Amino acid sequence: MNGKVLLLLPTALLLAACSADPAVQSATPSQQAQQAQPSQSAAPVMESAPVDENAYILDACSSYASGEYIKISGMDGKTTIDLYDPETAVQLVKAKSASAMPDGWDSLRDGIVALSADLDPLSGTSTVLIYLKDAEEGDIYLTASGGSVIYDAFTGQAPAVYNAPTISLAEFNQISTGMSYDEVVAIIGSSGTLLSETDLGLGPEYVTAMWTWEGEGSLGANANVMFQGNEVSSKAQFGLE
């Protein structure tokens, strides 16, 4: 056989040698295991939708007023919510005229007071104040905060005594330096009339406002309260009794 020696290999080995991937042949067993695993894409991260704070408050207050009659604002650490419902207002005004407590007043009051404790305040504020009014910009009949009644126009045993929108000497004496406008309104029982306002454009603390209320007492009795940055800075009265 011409002195040559032929080395015969099994066919299966020859085919395996020819088809093997050089990269796989040179890889370690652990690397080969990693190459054999299918690639996995990272699972998408679900982001929670931002909370619409106003929508949350509107929904919570929907039992007492429709959205178009709910006014929400945040200022000086307080979330203020004004509630006005036309049908409820009719009953309040009638009761005021008759010096009587409206039907279902206890239930209505207790529900709003509980709501003032349950509601989360707007971001940047820590207190919730809820006002029930007889019109969108009208007189206040109920003020609630933190699960307590701050002002109730129909307190006491029936017939209840309505807190007139005018200011008395006793109410005037309750007003002290540092009180907010809302606290003064809660004492008097009405929003008063804005006489003047000066805004220097440097922030809420630089807004000066003068409010006036008609008084109970001699002819022309009245009271003026000056607010600096929504806090009482001074007050004056004439003829109050």
MARTORTI-96873 format. One record per atom (N, C-alpha, C): residue in three letters; x negated, y negated, z; chain; residue number from 0. Coordinates in steps of 0.1 Angstrom, whole numbers. Last residue first. Example, Ala and Ser with C-alpha at 12.3 -4.5 7.8 and 13.67 -1.06 7.14 Angstrom:
# residues 2
R   voti      px      py      pz   drenkol   bati
R    Ser    -128      22      71         A      1
R    Ser    -137      11      71         A      1
R    Ser    -129       0      79         A      1
R    Ala    -132      57      78         A      0
R    Ala    -123      45      78         A      0
R    Ala    -132      33      78         A      0
# end
This chain:
# residues 241
R   voti      px      py      pz   drenkol   bati
R    Glu     716    -976     700         A    240
R    Glu     722    -972     713         A    240
R    Glu     723    -957     715         A    240
R    Leu     696   -1000     683         A    239
R    Leu     701    -986     685         A    239
R    Leu     706    -984     699         A    239
R    Gly     686   -1025     675         A    238
R    Gly     700   -1023     679         A    238
R    Gly     705   -1009     681         A    238
R    Phe     660   -1013     655         A    237
R    Phe     668   -1025     659         A    237
R    Phe     682   -1021     663         A    237
R    Gln     627    -998     656         A    236
R    Gln     642    -998     655         A    236
R    Gln     648   -1011     659         A    236
R    Ala     599    -981     642         A    235
R    Ala     605    -993     647         A    235
R    Ala     620    -992     646         A    235
R    Lys     567    -963     641         A    234
R    Lys     582    -964     640         A    234
R    Lys     587    -977     646         A    234
R    Ser     539    -947     626         A    233
R    Ser     545    -957     634         A    233
R    Ser     560    -957     632         A    233
R    Ser     532    -922     615         A    232
R    Ser     521    -931     620         A    232
R    Ser     526    -942     628         A    232
R    Val     540    -890     608         A    231
R    Val     545    -902     614         A    231
R    Val     533    -910     619         A    231
R    Glu     528    -876     578         A    230
R    Glu     528    -876     593         A    230
R    Glu     532    -890     598         A    230
R    Asn     523    -877     551         A    229
R    Asn     534    -869     556         A    229
R    Asn     534    -867     571         A    229
R    Gly     503    -897     549         A    228
R    Gly     499    -883     547         A    228
R    Gly     510    -873     552         A    228
R    Gln     521    -915     571         A    227
R    Gln     508    -916     564         A    227
R    Gln     503    -901     562         A    227
R    Phe     552    -931     574         A    226
R    Phe     544    -918     573         A    226
R    Phe     531    -921     565         A    226
R    Met     573    -950     595         A    225
R    Met     562    -950     585         A    225
R    Met     554    -936     586         A    225
R    Val     607    -956     598         A    224
R    Val     596    -947     602         A    224
R    Val     585    -947     591         A    224
R    Asn     632    -976     612         A    223
R    Asn     622    -974     601         A    223
R    Asn     611    -965     607         A    223
R    Ala     666    -979     619         A    222
R    Ala     653    -975     623         A    222
R    Ala     644    -972     611         A    222
R    Asn     694   -1000     629         A    221
R    Asn     686    -992     620         A    221
R    Asn     673    -988     626         A    221
R    Ala     724   -1020     631         A    220
R    Ala     714   -1011     638         A    220
R    Ala     707   -1002     628         A    220
R    Gly     743   -1036     622         A    219
R    Gly     731   -1037     616         A    219
R    Gly     720   -1028     622         A    219
R    Leu     758   -1040     654         A    218
R    Leu     760   -1043     639         A    218
R    Leu     746   -1044     633         A    218
R    Ser     747   -1015     677         A    217
R    Ser     752   -1028     673         A    217
R    Ser     752   -1030     658         A    217
R    Gly     749    -981     670         A    216
R    Gly     748    -991     680         A    216
R    Gly     754   -1004     675         A    216
R    Glu     731    -960     650         A    215
R    Glu     742    -960     658         A    215
R    Glu     740    -971     669         A    215
R    Gly     716    -970     618         A    214
R    Gly     716    -967     632         A    214
R    Gly     730    -967     638         A    214
R    Glu     702    -957     588         A    213
R    Glu     712    -966     595         A    213
R    Glu     714    -961     609         A    213
R    Trp     667    -954     582         A    212
R    Trp     680    -948     586         A    212
R    Trp     689    -958     592         A    212
R    Thr     639    -953     560         A    211
R    Thr     648    -960     569         A    211
R    Thr     661    -952     571         A    211
R    Trp     604    -949     554         A    210
R    Trp     618    -944     553         A    210
R    Trp     626    -951     564         A    210
R    Met     575    -954     536         A    209
R    Met     584    -960     547         A    209
R    Met     598    -955     544         A    209
R    Ala     544    -939     531         A    208
R    Ala     558    -940     528         A    208
R    Ala     566    -945     539         A    208
R    Thr     513    -933     516         A    207
R    Thr     520    -940     526         A    207
R    Thr     534    -942     522         A    207
R    Val     489    -909     509         A    206
R    Val     502    -914     505         A    206
R    Val     509    -920     517         A    206
R    Tyr     466    -896     515         A    205
R    Tyr     465    -911     513         A    205
R    Tyr     478    -917     507         A    205
R    Glu     471    -870     516         A    204
R    Glu     468    -876     529         A    204
R    Glu     467    -891     527         A    204
R    Pro     473    -861     489         A    203
R    Pro     485    -864     497         A    203
R    Pro     483    -871     510         A    203
R    Gly     449    -881     469         A    202
R    Gly     454    -869     476         A    202
R    Gly     466    -872     485         A    202
R    Leu     443    -904     457         A    201
R    Leu     432    -897     463         A    201
R    Leu     436    -884     471         A    201
R    Gly     462    -922     449         A    200
R    Gly     457    -912     439         A    200
R    Gly     445    -904     444         A    200
R    Leu     475    -938     466         A    199
R    Leu     462    -943     461         A    199
R    Leu     456    -933     451         A    199
R    Asp     508    -947     467         A    198
R    Asp     499    -935     465         A    198
R    Asp     486    -940     459         A    198
R    Thr     533    -959     487         A    197
R    Thr     521    -962     481         A    197
R    Thr     512    -950     480         A    197
R    Glu     567    -967     489         A    196
R    Glu     557    -956     488         A    196
R    Glu     545    -961     481         A    196
R    Ser     597    -977     506         A    195
R    Ser     585    -980     498         A    195
R    Ser     576    -968     499         A    195
R    Leu     622    -966     514         A    194
R    Leu     620    -981     512         A    194
R    Leu     608    -984     503         A    194
R    Leu     643    -940     511         A    193
R    Leu     629    -943     509         A    193
R    Leu     628    -958     506         A    193
R    Thr     666    -931     536         A    192
R    Thr     664    -938     523         A    192
R    Thr     649    -942     522         A    192
R    Gly     676    -899     550         A    191
R    Gly     672    -913     550         A    191
R    Gly     671    -919     536         A    191
R    Ser     685    -872     554         A    190
R    Ser     672    -875     547         A    190
R    Ser     667    -889     547         A    190
R    Ser     697    -862     586         A    189
R    Ser     699    -867     572         A    189
R    Ser     685    -871     567         A    189
R    Gly     692    -855     612         A    188
R    Gly     703    -848     605         A    188
R    Gly     706    -853     591         A    188
R    Ile     672    -861     630         A    187
R    Ile     682    -871     627         A    187
R    Ile     694    -865     621         A    187
R    Ile     656    -838     632         A    186
R    Ile     661    -845     644         A    186
R    Ile     673    -854     641         A    186
R    Ala     650    -832     605         A    185
R    Ala     657    -822     613         A    185
R    Ala     663    -828     626         A    185
R    Val     636    -854     598         A    184
R    Val     649    -852     592         A    184
R    Val     657    -842     600         A    184
R    Val     613    -849     613         A    183
R    Val     621    -861     616         A    183
R    Val     635    -860     610         A    183
R    Glu     603    -826     600         A    182
R    Glu     607    -826     614         A    182
R    Glu     615    -838     618         A    182
R    Asp     598    -837     574         A    181
R    Asp     609    -826     576         A    181
R    Asp     613    -825     591         A    181
R    Tyr     577    -854     579         A    180
R    Tyr     590    -859     575         A    180
R    Tyr     601    -849     577         A    180
R    Ser     560    -844     610         A    179
R    Ser     562    -844     595         A    179
R    Ser     575    -850     592         A    179
R    Met     544    -862     637         A    178
R    Met     555    -853     632         A    178
R    Met     555    -855     616         A    178
R    Gly     526    -881     644         A    177
R    Gly     521    -868     639         A    177
R    Gly     531    -859     634         A    177
R    Thr     544    -897     670         A    176
R    Thr     533    -897     660         A    176
R    Thr     528    -883     657         A    176
R    Ser     579    -887     673         A    175
R    Ser     565    -890     678         A    175
R    Ser     555    -890     667         A    175
R    Ile     612    -889     681         A    174
R    Ile     603    -890     670         A    174
R    Ile     589    -894     676         A    174
R    Gln     629    -892     702         A    173
R    Gln     623    -879     700         A    173
R    Gln     612    -879     690         A    173
R    Asn     639    -918     700         A    172
R    Asn     629    -915     711         A    172
R    Asn     623    -901     710         A    172
R    Phe     658    -914     681         A    171
R    Phe     647    -922     678         A    171
R    Phe     636    -919     688         A    171
R    Glu     678    -900     695         A    170
R    Glu     670    -893     684         A    170
R    Glu     658    -901     680         A    170
R    Ala     686    -920     712         A    169
R    Ala     680    -907     718         A    169
R    Ala     672    -900     707         A    169
R    Leu     696    -939     695         A    168
R    Leu     684    -942     703         A    168
R    Leu     677    -929     708         A    168
R    Ser     705    -923     663         A    167
R    Ser     708    -928     676         A    167
R    Ser     695    -932     684         A    167
R    Ile     711    -926     629         A    166
R    Ile     701    -923     639         A    166
R    Ile     705    -930     652         A    166
R    Thr     735    -908     608         A    165
R    Thr     729    -920     614         A    165
R    Thr     720    -917     625         A    165
R    Pro     747    -885     602         A    164
R    Pro     735    -888     595         A    164
R    Pro     728    -900     600         A    164
R    Ala     758    -867     632         A    163
R    Ala     760    -877     622         A    163
R    Ala     747    -881     615         A    163
R    Asn     763    -836     639         A    162
R    Asn     752    -845     641         A    162
R    Asn     753    -855     629         A    162
R    Tyr     794    -826     652         A    161
R    Tyr     786    -827     640         A    161
R    Tyr     775    -838     643         A    161
R    Val     803    -803     676         A    160
R    Val     800    -817     674         A    160
R    Val     790    -819     662         A    160
R    Ala     829    -778     672         A    159
R    Ala     815    -783     673         A    159
R    Ala     813    -797     670         A    159
R    Pro     856    -771     693         A    158
R    Pro     851    -776     680         A    158
R    Pro     837    -782     682         A    158
R    Ala     832    -744     698         A    157
R    Ala     842    -750     689         A    157
R    Ala     852    -759     698         A    157
R    Gln     801    -750     715         A    156
R    Gln     814    -743     714         A    156
R    Gln     823    -751     705         A    156
R    Gly     770    -756     697         A    155
R    Gly     780    -757     708         A    155
R    Gly     792    -749     706         A    155
R    Thr     764    -769     664         A    154
R    Thr     760    -762     676         A    154
R    Thr     771    -764     687         A    154
R    Phe     762    -776     636         A    153
R    Phe     774    -771     642         A    153
R    Phe     771    -763     655         A    153
R    Ala     737    -782     626         A    152
R    Ala     747    -793     626         A    152
R    Ala     760    -789     633         A    152
R    Asp     707    -773     639         A    151
R    Asp     720    -768     635         A    151
R    Asp     731    -779     637         A    151
R    Tyr     673    -769     637         A    150
R    Tyr     684    -778     637         A    150
R    Tyr     696    -771     632         A    150
R    Ile     658    -746     641         A    149
R    Ile     652    -759     645         A    149
R    Ile     663    -770     646         A    149
R    Val     661    -713     650         A    148
R    Val     668    -725     646         A    148
R    Val     662    -738     651         A    148
R    Ser     637    -689     640         A    147
R    Ser     643    -697     650         A    147
R    Ser     651    -709     643         A    147
R    Gly     621    -675     621         A    146
R    Gly     631    -668     629         A    146
R    Gly     638    -676     640         A    146
R    Gly     605    -695     610         A    145
R    Gly     599    -685     618         A    145
R    Gly     609    -677     626         A    145
R    Ser     631    -719     608         A    144
R    Ser     616    -716     606         A    144
R    Ser     612    -705     615         A    144
R    Ala     658    -738     596         A    143
R    Ala     653    -726     602         A    143
R    Ala     638    -724     599         A    143
R    Thr     683    -761     597         A    142
R    Thr     669    -759     595         A    142
R    Thr     664    -747     603         A    142
R    Leu     714    -771     583         A    141
R    Leu     707    -761     591         A    141
R    Leu     692    -761     587         A    141
R    Tyr     723    -793     570         A    140
R    Tyr     732    -787     580         A    140
R    Tyr     725    -777     588         A    140
R    Ile     712    -824     556         A    139
R    Ile     708    -811     561         A    139
R    Ile     718    -806     571         A    139
R    Asp     726    -841     528         A    138
R    Asp     723    -840     542         A    138
R    Asp     720    -826     545         A    138
R    Gly     711    -838     494         A    137
R    Gly     721    -843     504         A    137
R    Gly     716    -840     519         A    137
R    Glu     702    -831     470         A    136
R    Glu     694    -840     477         A    136
R    Glu     702    -846     489         A    136
R    Glu     722    -811     464         A    135
R    Glu     708    -809     461         A    135
R    Glu     698    -818     468         A    135
R    Ala     743    -808     493         A    134
R    Ala     740    -812     479         A    134
R    Ala     726    -810     477         A    134
R    Asp     742    -800     519         A    133
R    Asp     755    -801     513         A    133
R    Asp     755    -806     499         A    133
R    Lys     717    -774     526         A    132
R    Lys     721    -788     524         A    132
R    Lys     735    -788     518         A    132
R    Leu     694    -758     547         A    131
R    Leu     707    -757     540         A    131
R    Leu     713    -770     539         A    131
R    Tyr     660    -752     545         A    130
R    Tyr     670    -762     548         A    130
R    Tyr     682    -758     540         A    130
R    Ile     633    -735     560         A    129
R    Ile     644    -734     551         A    129
R    Ile     655    -744     555         A    129
R    Leu     598    -732     560         A    128
R    Leu     609    -740     565         A    128
R    Leu     621    -739     555         A    128
R    Val     571    -712     569         A    127
R    Val     583    -713     560         A    127
R    Val     594    -721     567         A    127
R    Thr     536    -716     571         A    126
R    Thr     549    -717     577         A    126
R    Thr     560    -718     567         A    126
R    Ser     512    -717     557         A    125
R    Ser     514    -707     568         A    125
R    Ser     528    -706     574         A    125
R    Thr     497    -720     524         A    124
R    Thr     506    -724     535         A    124
R    Thr     508    -713     545         A    124
R    Gly     483    -708     505         A    123
R    Gly     478    -721     510         A    123
R    Gly     486    -727     521         A    123
R    Ser     510    -693     488         A    122
R    Ser     496    -693     491         A    122
R    Ser     491    -707     495         A    122
R    Leu     541    -695     506         A    121
R    Leu     533    -696     494         A    121
R    Leu     518    -696     498         A    121
R    Pro     551    -670     532         A    120
R    Pro     549    -684     526         A    120
R    Pro     540    -684     514         A    120
R    Asp     574    -644     530         A    119
R    Asp     560    -647     530         A    119
R    Asp     558    -662     525         A    119
R    Leu     603    -640     551         A    118
R    Leu     597    -645     538         A    118
R    Leu     582    -648     540         A    118
R    Asp     613    -635     576         A    117
R    Asp     609    -624     567         A    117
R    Asp     601    -628     555         A    117
R    Ala     621    -658     589         A    116
R    Ala     610    -650     595         A    116
R    Ala     604    -639     586         A    116
R    Ser     640    -668     573         A    115
R    Ser     629    -677     575         A    115
R    Ser     617    -669     582         A    115
R    Leu     659    -648     574         A    114
R    Leu     651    -649     562         A    114
R    Leu     639    -658     564         A    114
R    Ala     670    -653     599         A    113
R    Ala     663    -641     597         A    113
R    Ala     654    -641     585         A    113
R    Val     683    -677     592         A    112
R    Val     673    -677     603         A    112
R    Val     664    -665     601         A    112
R    Ile     701    -668     574         A    111
R    Ile     691    -677     569         A    111
R    Ile     679    -678     579         A    111
R    Gly     717    -652     591         A    110
R    Gly     711    -646     579         A    110
R    Gly     699    -655     574         A    110
R    Asp     727    -670     610         A    109
R    Asp     718    -659     614         A    109
R    Asp     711    -653     602         A    109
R    Arg     743    -687     593         A    108
R    Arg     731    -692     600         A    108
R    Arg     722    -681     604         A    108
R    Leu     763    -669     585         A    107
R    Leu     754    -676     575         A    107
R    Leu     742    -681     581         A    107
R    Ser     774    -661     609         A    106
R    Ser     768    -651     601         A    106
R    Ser     758    -658     590         A    106
R    Asp     783    -686     619         A    105
R    Asp     773    -678     627         A    105
R    Asp     766    -668     618         A    105
R    Trp     802    -694     599         A    104
R    Trp     790    -701     601         A    104
R    Trp     779    -693     609         A    104
R    Gly     827    -684     593         A    103
R    Gly     815    -676     590         A    103
R    Gly     802    -683     592         A    103
R    Asp     841    -715     589         A    102
R    Asp     843    -701     590         A    102
R    Asp     831    -694     585         A    102
R    Pro     825    -743     605         A    101
R    Pro     830    -736     593         A    101
R    Pro     832    -721     596         A    101
R    Met     837    -761     633         A    100
R    Met     827    -752     628         A    100
R    Met     832    -744     616         A    100
R    Ala     848    -795     631         A     99
R    Ala     850    -781     634         A     99
R    Ala     838    -773     628         A     99
R    Ser     854    -821     622         A     98
R    Ser     846    -819     634         A     98
R    Ser     848    -805     640         A     98
R    Ala     865    -824     597         A     97
R    Ala     874    -820     608         A     97
R    Ala     867    -818     621         A     97
R    Ser     842    -831     583         A     96
R    Ser     853    -841     583         A     96
R    Ser     863    -837     595         A     96
R    Lys     828    -807     585         A     95
R    Lys     822    -820     591         A     95
R    Lys     833    -830     593         A     95
R    Ala     844    -790     572         A     94
R    Ala     842    -788     586         A     94
R    Ala     837    -801     592         A     94
R    Lys     841    -800     546         A     93
R    Lys     854    -800     552         A     93
R    Lys     853    -798     567         A     93
R    Val     814    -796     542         A     92
R    Val     819    -810     542         A     92
R    Val     833    -810     549         A     92
R    Leu     813    -768     543         A     91
R    Leu     805    -776     552         A     91
R    Leu     811    -790     553         A     91
R    Gln     829    -761     521         A     90
R    Gln     833    -757     534         A     90
R    Gln     826    -765     545         A     90
R    Val     813    -771     500         A     89
R    Val     827    -776     502         A     89
R    Val     832    -772     516         A     89
R    Ala     790    -756     502         A     88
R    Ala     789    -771     506         A     88
R    Ala     803    -776     508         A     88
R    Thr     797    -731     493         A     87
R    Thr     794    -733     507         A     87
R    Thr     794    -748     511         A     87
R    Glu     799    -739     466         A     86
R    Glu     811    -733     473         A     86
R    Glu     809    -735     488         A     86
R    Pro     773    -748     459         A     85
R    Pro     785    -757     458         A     85
R    Pro     797    -752     466         A     85
R    Asp     745    -745     479         A     84
R    Asp     755    -737     471         A     84
R    Asp     768    -745     471         A     84
R    Tyr     711    -750     484         A     83
R    Tyr     724    -757     482         A     83
R    Tyr     733    -748     473         A     83
R    Leu     681    -751     501         A     82
R    Leu     692    -742     496         A     82
R    Leu     705    -751     495         A     82
R    Asp     647    -756     499         A     81
R    Asp     660    -763     500         A     81
R    Asp     671    -754     494         A     81
R    Ile     619    -747     515         A     80
R    Ile     629    -742     507         A     80
R    Ile     642    -749     509         A     80
R    Thr     584    -752     519         A     79
R    Thr     597    -757     521         A     79
R    Thr     607    -752     511         A     79
R    Thr     557    -741     535         A     78
R    Thr     565    -737     524         A     78
R    Thr     579    -742     527         A     78
R    Lys     530    -760     548         A     77
R    Lys     544    -755     549         A     77
R    Lys     550    -752     536         A     77
R    Gly     506    -773     546         A     76
R    Gly     506    -760     552         A     76
R    Gly     520    -754     554         A     76
R    Asp     512    -796     530         A     75
R    Asp     508    -797     544         A     75
R    Asp     509    -784     552         A     75
R    Met     534    -779     509         A     74
R    Met     527    -791     512         A     74
R    Met     524    -791     527         A     74
R    Gly     554    -765     484         A     73
R    Gly     544    -762     494         A     73
R    Gly     535    -774     496         A     73
R    Ser     588    -758     475         A     72
R    Ser     576    -766     474         A     72
R    Ser     566    -762     486         A     72
R    Ile     618    -752     458         A     71
R    Ile     607    -746     465         A     71
R    Ile     594    -755     464         A     71
R    Lys     652    -752     457         A     70
R    Lys     640    -760     455         A     70
R    Lys     629    -755     464         A     70
R    Ile     680    -739     441         A     69
R    Ile     670    -736     451         A     69
R    Ile     657    -744     448         A     69
R    Tyr     698    -740     422         A     68
R    Tyr     701    -748     433         A     68
R    Tyr     691    -745     445         A     68
R    Glu     692    -721     403         A     67
R    Glu     692    -735     398         A     67
R    Glu     694    -745     410         A     67
R    Gly     695    -696     416         A     66
R    Gly     682    -702     414         A     66
R    Gly     682    -717     410         A     66
R    Ser     722    -699     441         A     65
R    Ser     716    -695     428         A     65
R    Ser     703    -702     425         A     65
R    Ala     721    -690     476         A     64
R    Ala     722    -700     465         A     64
R    Ala     717    -694     452         A     64
R    Tyr     722    -667     491         A     63
R    Tyr     726    -680     497         A     63
R    Tyr     727    -691     487         A     63
R    Ser     711    -646     479         A     62
R    Ser     724    -644     486         A     62
R    Ser     730    -657     491         A     62
R    Ser     686    -654     469         A     61
R    Ser     697    -654     460         A     61
R    Ser     711    -651     467         A     61
R    Cys     663    -654     483         A     60
R    Cys     673    -664     487         A     60
R    Cys     686    -664     478         A     60
R    Ala     647    -635     470         A     59
R    Ala     651    -633     485         A     59
R    Ala     662    -643     489         A     59
R    Asp     644    -647     445         A     58
R    Asp     651    -634     446         A     58
R    Asp     656    -632     461         A     58
R    Leu     629    -669     451         A     57
R    Leu     642    -671     445         A     57
R    Leu     650    -658     447         A     57
R    Ile     606    -656     461         A     56
R    Ile     614    -664     470         A     56
R    Ile     628    -666     464         A     56
R    Tyr     596    -644     437         A     55
R    Tyr     599    -636     449         A     55
R    Tyr     608    -643     459         A     55
R    Ala     593    -666     421         A     54
R    Ala     603    -656     417         A     54
R    Ala     606    -647     429         A     54
R    Asn     571    -678     434         A     53
R    Asn     584    -685     433         A     53
R    Asn     595    -675     430         A     53
R    Glu     551    -659     431         A     52
R    Glu     556    -663     444         A     52
R    Glu     569    -669     444         A     52
R    Asp     544    -634     412         A     51
R    Asp     551    -647     410         A     51
R    Asp     557    -651     423         A     51
R    Val     514    -617     414         A     50
R    Val     526    -619     420         A     50
R    Val     532    -633     417         A     50
R    Pro     498    -602     385         A     49
R    Pro     499    -612     395         A     49
R    Pro     513    -614     401         A     49
R    Ala     497    -566     383         A     48
R    Ala     501    -579     377         A     48
R    Ala     502    -589     388         A     48
R    Ser     467    -547     387         A     47
R    Ser     480    -551     392         A     47
R    Ser     484    -565     387         A     47
R    Glu     451    -528     363         A     46
R    Glu     451    -540     371         A     46
R    Glu     465    -544     375         A     46
R    Met     436    -497     359         A     45
R    Met     449    -504     359         A     45
R    Met     448    -516     368         A     45
R    Val     410    -488     339         A     44
R    Val     413    -493     352         A     44
R    Val     426    -501     351         A     44
R    Pro     408    -457     320         A     43
R    Pro     411    -472     321         A     43
R    Pro     415    -476     335         A     43
R    Ala     381    -435     324         A     42
R    Ala     395    -438     325         A     42
R    Ala     398    -452     326         A     42
R    Ala     355    -432     299         A     41
R    Ala     359    -436     313         A     41
R    Ala     374    -439     313         A     41
R    Ser     353    -401     280         A     40
R    Ser     354    -416     281         A     40
R    Ser     359    -420     295         A     40
R    Gln     331    -375     277         A     39
R    Gln     343    -380     284         A     39
R    Gln     343    -395     284         A     39
R    Ser     319    -350     255         A     38
R    Ser     318    -363     260         A     38
R    Ser     331    -368     266         A     38
R    Pro     315    -316     264         A     37
R    Pro     321    -326     256         A     37
R    Pro     321    -340     263         A     37
R    Gln     284    -299     270         A     36
R    Gln     296    -305     275         A     36
R    Gln     302    -315     266         A     36
R    Ala     260    -293     258         A     35
R    Ala     271    -285     254         A     35
R    Ala     284    -290     259         A     35
R    Gln     242    -310     270         A     34
R    Gln     245    -312     256         A     34
R    Gln     257    -304     252         A     34
R    Gln     241    -299     295         A     33
R    Gln     246    -312     294         A     33
R    Gln     250    -315     279         A     33
R    Ala     228    -275     289         A     32
R    Ala     241    -274     295         A     32
R    Ala     248    -288     293         A     32
R    Gln     203    -284     280         A     31
R    Gln     212    -277     271         A     31
R    Gln     226    -276     276         A     31
R    Gln     193    -293     304         A     30
R    Gln     196    -303     293         A     30
R    Gln     205    -297     283         A     30
R    Ser     190    -269     318         A     29
R    Ser     199    -279     323         A     29
R    Ser     203    -289     312         A     29
R    Pro     170    -256     301         A     28
R    Pro     184    -250     303         A     28
R    Pro     194    -260     308         A     28
R    Thr     154    -281     280         A     27
R    Thr     154    -272     292         A     27
R    Thr     168    -266     293         A     27
R    Ala     148    -280     245         A     26
R    Ala     155    -286     257         A     26
R    Ala     154    -275     268         A     26
R    Ser     139    -269     222         A     25
R    Ser     129    -275     230         A     25
R    Ser     135    -280     244         A     25
R    Gln     162    -259     210         A     24
R    Gln     151    -250     214         A     24
R    Gln     142    -256     224         A     24
R    Val     176    -282     204         A     23
R    Val     181    -273     215         A     23
R    Val     170    -264     219         A     23
R    Ala     160    -292     184         A     22
R    Ala     161    -300     197         A     22
R    Ala     167    -292     208         A     22
R    Pro     161    -273     164         A     21
R    Pro     149    -275     171         A     21
R    Pro     150    -282     184         A     21
R    Asp     188    -250     163         A     20
R    Asp     184    -265     163         A     20
R    Asp     172    -267     171         A     20
R    Ala     187    -220     144         A     19
R    Ala     186    -227     157         A     19
R    Ala     182    -242     155         A     19
R    Ser     186    -206     120         A     18
R    Ser     197    -215     122         A     18
R    Ser     196    -223     135         A     18
R    Cys     164    -190     120         A     17
R    Cys     165    -200     110         A     17
R    Cys     176    -210     113         A     17
R    Ala     168    -174     142         A     16
R    Ala     156    -182     142         A     16
R    Ala     157    -193     131         A     16
R    Ala     190    -160     135         A     15
R    Ala     191    -168     147         A     15
R    Ala     179    -178     147         A     15
R    Leu     181    -145     113         A     14
R    Leu     191    -155     111         A     14
R    Leu     192    -164     123         A     14
R    Leu     162    -128     126         A     13
R    Leu     158    -137     115         A     13
R    Leu     168    -148     113         A     13
R    Leu     178    -113     143         A     12
R    Leu     168    -122     149         A     12
R    Leu     163    -133     138         A     12
R    Ala     193     -99     125         A     11
R    Ala     200    -108     134         A     11
R    Ala     190    -118     140         A     11
R    Thr     174     -82     112         A     10
R    Thr     181     -93     104         A     10
R    Thr     187    -103     114         A     10
R    Pro     143     -75     129         A      9
R    Pro     158     -72     127         A      9
R    Pro     164     -85     121         A      9
R    Leu     113     -75     109         A      8
R    Leu     121     -80     121         A      8
R    Leu     136     -77     118         A      8
R    Leu      84     -59     100         A      7
R    Leu      98     -60      97         A      7
R    Leu     106     -64     110         A      7
R    Leu      54     -66      86         A      6
R    Leu      61     -67      99         A      6
R    Leu      76     -69      96         A      6
R    Leu      32     -47      66         A      5
R    Leu      44     -55      67         A      5
R    Leu      51     -54      80         A      5
R    Val      -1     -48      59         A      4
R    Val       9     -43      69         A      4
R    Val      21     -52      69         A      4
R    Lys     -21     -38      30         A      3
R    Lys     -13     -48      38         A      3
R    Lys      -3     -41      47         A      3
R    Gly     -34     -20      14         A      2
R    Gly     -40     -24      27         A      2
R    Gly     -33     -34      35         A      2
R    Asn     -19     -12      -7         A      1
R    Asn     -28     -23      -9         A      1
R    Asn     -34     -28       4         A      1
R    Met      -8      12       0         A      0
R    Met       0       0       0         A      0
R    Met      -9     -12       0         A      0
# end
